[in-house]
Amino acid sequence: TPPSGPHERVLELIYTGEGGLTPDLPRIVAALGPSTRLLQGGLERIQGHPLGRLLLAIAGDAPAVDTTRFTQGPRPIAHAIEVLGHVPVHSQLVPPRAVHSC
C-alpha cells in the first residue's frame, strides 16, 4: 500500500544476459517517465552479456508499470521488472549543520 502524501515507487529491473538486451538509461527514462532516478546498479558482464539489476525510483503517482509491455516485444527495457515497494518523498531536505572550528 502506498504511503499517504508524496511518494516514489521502487522498481527492480532485472537483466539475465539473454538476447543481447543491455540497460539503456535514456530508453528506460523515456519509458518510465522523466522523474525516474537510478538508486543502485549491480551489473556485471559475463561472457560479454550484462547480468544483474538496476533499482530505480519513479513518481508514486505515475501510471502503473506495464511489465509485459516493457519486458516483451521488439524493444524491451529489461528481462523482468518488479515493484519492490513505496518510499515517502521528503519535499525539503535539511542541509547539514556547518562545522565551526574554534
C-alpha positions, 0 to 999 in steps of 0.5 A: 500500500502506498504511503499517504502524501508524496511518494516514489515507487521502487522498481527492480529491473532485472537483466539475465544476459539473454538476447543481447538486451543491455540497460539503456538509461535514456530508453528506460527514462523515456519509458518510465517517465522523466522523474525516474532516478537510478538508486543502485546498479549491480551489473556485471558482464559475463561472457560479454552479456550484462547480468544483474539489476538496476533499482530505480525510483519513479513518481508514486503517482505515475501510471502503473508499470506495464511489465509485459509491455516493457519486458516483451516485444521488439524493444524491451527495457529489461528481462523482468521488472518488479515493484519492490515497494513505496518510499515517502518523498521528503519535499525539503531536505535539511542541509547539514549543520556547518562545522565551526572550528574554534 
